[in-house]
């Protein structure tokens, strides 16, 4: 039984290594191709405007593309990764473990902090509401066990009710 499981795991590991090697080979070929394309662009610009201008143009373009990609990544909202339907689904909430609820609280705290840093008041309020919901799901706001006394007026037959 154990030999069969280890054989299956070894076969899956070998397949994953082969697939990873194929992707690595493809990536190397594509990087070499991109290098030749950049060299061709450099030669074309150098022939027209000179070597220094070509190097500055390609270097400036690459730095600009990198900064644009970095700016896009920094502006992404961490809440995009959270599925709001799953968060508000009562059936899913009942099936969550305490670890899942704590992780949700952590994610919602991060979203709230991000919204606070961005000055986004609606998302900030939404984040606080989600945090309160998470804390309630963890039982932080549950009433104490046992009977709670309520202050109800005792029914007095001589009292008239507005009706």
C-alpha positions as CSV (number, residue, x, y, z in Angstrom):
1,X,0.0,0.0,0.0
2,X,2.7,2.5,1.0
3,X,4.8,1.4,-2.0
4,X,2.0,2.2,-4.3
5,X,1.5,5.6,-2.8
6,X,5.2,6.4,-3.0
7,X,5.3,5.2,-6.7
8,X,2.4,7.5,-7.5
9,X,4.1,10.4,-5.8
10,X,7.4,9.7,-7.6
11,X,5.6,9.6,-10.9
12,X,3.8,12.9,-10.2
13,X,7.1,14.5,-9.1
14,X,8.8,13.3,-12.3
15,X,6.0,14.7,-14.5
16,X,6.2,18.0,-12.6
17,X,9.9,18.2,-13.2
18,X,9.5,17.4,-16.9
19,X,6.8,20.1,-17.2
20,X,8.9,22.6,-15.3
21,X,12.0,21.8,-17.5
22,X,9.9,22.4,-20.6
23,X,8.6,25.7,-19.3
24,X,12.2,26.7,-18.4
25,X,13.4,25.9,-21.9
26,X,10.6,27.9,-23.4
27,X,11.4,30.8,-21.1
28,X,15.1,30.7,-22.1
29,X,14.2,30.7,-25.8
30,X,11.8,33.6,-25.4
31,X,14.4,35.6,-23.4
32,X,17.0,35.1,-26.0
33,X,14.5,36.2,-28.7
34,X,13.7,39.3,-26.7
35,X,17.4,40.0,-26.4
36,X,17.9,39.8,-30.1
37,X,14.8,42.1,-30.7
38,X,16.3,44.7,-28.3
39,X,19.6,44.4,-30.1
40,X,17.9,45.0,-33.5
41,X,16.0,48.0,-32.1
42,X,19.2,49.3,-30.7
43,X,21.0,48.9,-34.0
44,X,18.2,50.6,-35.9
45,X,18.1,53.6,-33.5
46,X,21.9,53.7,-33.4
47,X,22.1,53.9,-37.2
48,X,19.7,56.8,-37.2
49,X,20.6,58.8,-34.1
50,X,23.9,57.4,-32.7
51,X,24.8,54.8,-30.1
52,X,24.4,57.0,-27.0
53,X,20.9,58.2,-28.1
54,X,19.9,54.5,-28.8
55,X,21.1,53.3,-25.4
56,X,19.4,56.2,-23.6
57,X,16.1,55.6,-25.5
58,X,16.0,51.9,-24.8
59,X,17.2,52.3,-21.2
60,X,14.7,55.1,-20.6
61,X,11.9,53.0,-22.1
62,X,12.7,50.0,-20.0
63,X,12.9,52.1,-16.8
64,X,9.6,53.8,-17.6
65,X,7.9,50.5,-18.3
66,X,9.2,49.1,-15.0
67,X,8.0,52.2,-13.1
68,X,4.5,52.0,-14.7
69,X,4.3,48.3,-13.8
70,X,5.4,49.0,-10.2
71,X,2.8,51.9,-9.9
72,X,0.1,49.6,-11.1
73,X,1.1,46.9,-8.6
74,X,1.2,49.3,-5.7
75,X,-2.3,50.7,-6.6
76,X,-4.0,47.4,-6.6
77,X,-6.5,47.0,-3.8
78,X,-6.0,43.9,-1.6
79,X,-9.8,43.5,-1.5
80,X,-9.8,42.5,-5.1
81,X,-8.5,39.0,-4.0
82,X,-11.4,38.5,-1.6
83,X,-14.7,37.1,-3.0
84,X,-17.5,39.2,-1.3
85,X,-20.1,36.6,-2.0
86,X,-18.3,33.9,0.0
87,X,-17.7,36.3,2.9
88,X,-21.4,37.1,3.3
89,X,-22.7,33.6,2.7
90,X,-24.2,32.3,5.9
91,X,-23.8,28.7,5.0
92,X,-20.1,29.2,4.2
93,X,-19.7,31.1,7.5
94,X,-21.1,28.2,9.5
95,X,-18.7,25.8,7.9
96,X,-15.6,27.9,8.5
97,X,-13.1,26.9,11.1
98,X,-11.8,29.3,13.7
99,X,-8.5,29.6,11.6
100,X,-10.5,30.6,8.6
101,X,-12.4,33.3,10.5
102,X,-9.1,34.6,12.0
103,X,-7.6,34.8,8.5
104,X,-10.7,36.6,7.2
105,X,-10.3,39.1,10.1
106,X,-6.6,39.6,9.1
107,X,-7.5,40.2,5.5
108,X,-10.3,42.6,6.4
109,X,-8.0,44.4,8.7
110,X,-5.4,44.8,5.9
111,X,-8.1,46.1,3.6
112,X,-9.3,48.6,6.2
113,X,-5.7,49.8,6.8
114,X,-5.1,50.1,3.0
115,X,-8.4,52.1,2.6
116,X,-7.4,54.3,5.6
117,X,-4.0,55.0,4.0
118,X,-5.7,55.9,0.7
119,X,-8.3,58.1,2.4
120,X,-11.1,56.0,0.9
121,X,-13.8,56.5,3.6
122,X,-16.5,54.2,2.1
123,X,-14.1,51.3,1.8
124,X,-12.8,52.1,5.3
125,X,-16.3,51.9,6.8
126,X,-17.0,48.7,4.9
127,X,-13.8,47.2,6.2
128,X,-14.7,48.1,9.8
129,X,-18.1,46.6,9.3
130,X,-16.5,43.4,8.0
131,X,-14.1,43.3,10.9
132,X,-17.1,43.6,13.4
133,X,-18.9,40.8,11.5
134,X,-15.7,38.7,11.8
135,X,-15.4,39.4,15.5
136,X,-19.0,38.5,16.0
137,X,-18.5,35.2,14.1
138,X,-15.6,34.4,16.4
139,X,-18.0,34.9,19.4
140,X,-16.4,38.1,20.7
141,X,-19.8,39.8,21.0
142,X,-21.9,36.8,22.1
143,X,-24.0,37.4,25.3
144,X,-22.9,35.5,28.4
145,X,-24.3,32.0,28.8
146,X,-27.4,31.5,30.9
147,X,-30.5,33.5,31.2
148,X,-30.4,37.2,30.9
149,X,-32.8,39.2,32.9
150,X,-35.0,41.6,30.9
151,X,-36.8,44.5,32.3
152,X,-40.3,43.9,31.0
153,X,-43.3,45.5,32.5
154,X,-45.4,42.9,34.4
155,X,-48.8,42.5,32.9
156,X,-51.3,44.4,35.1
157,X,-55.0,43.8,34.3
158,X,-55.9,47.3,35.6
159,X,-53.5,48.9,33.1
160,X,-55.0,50.2,29.9
161,X,-53.1,49.8,26.7
162,X,-53.1,52.2,23.8
163,X,-54.4,50.5,20.9
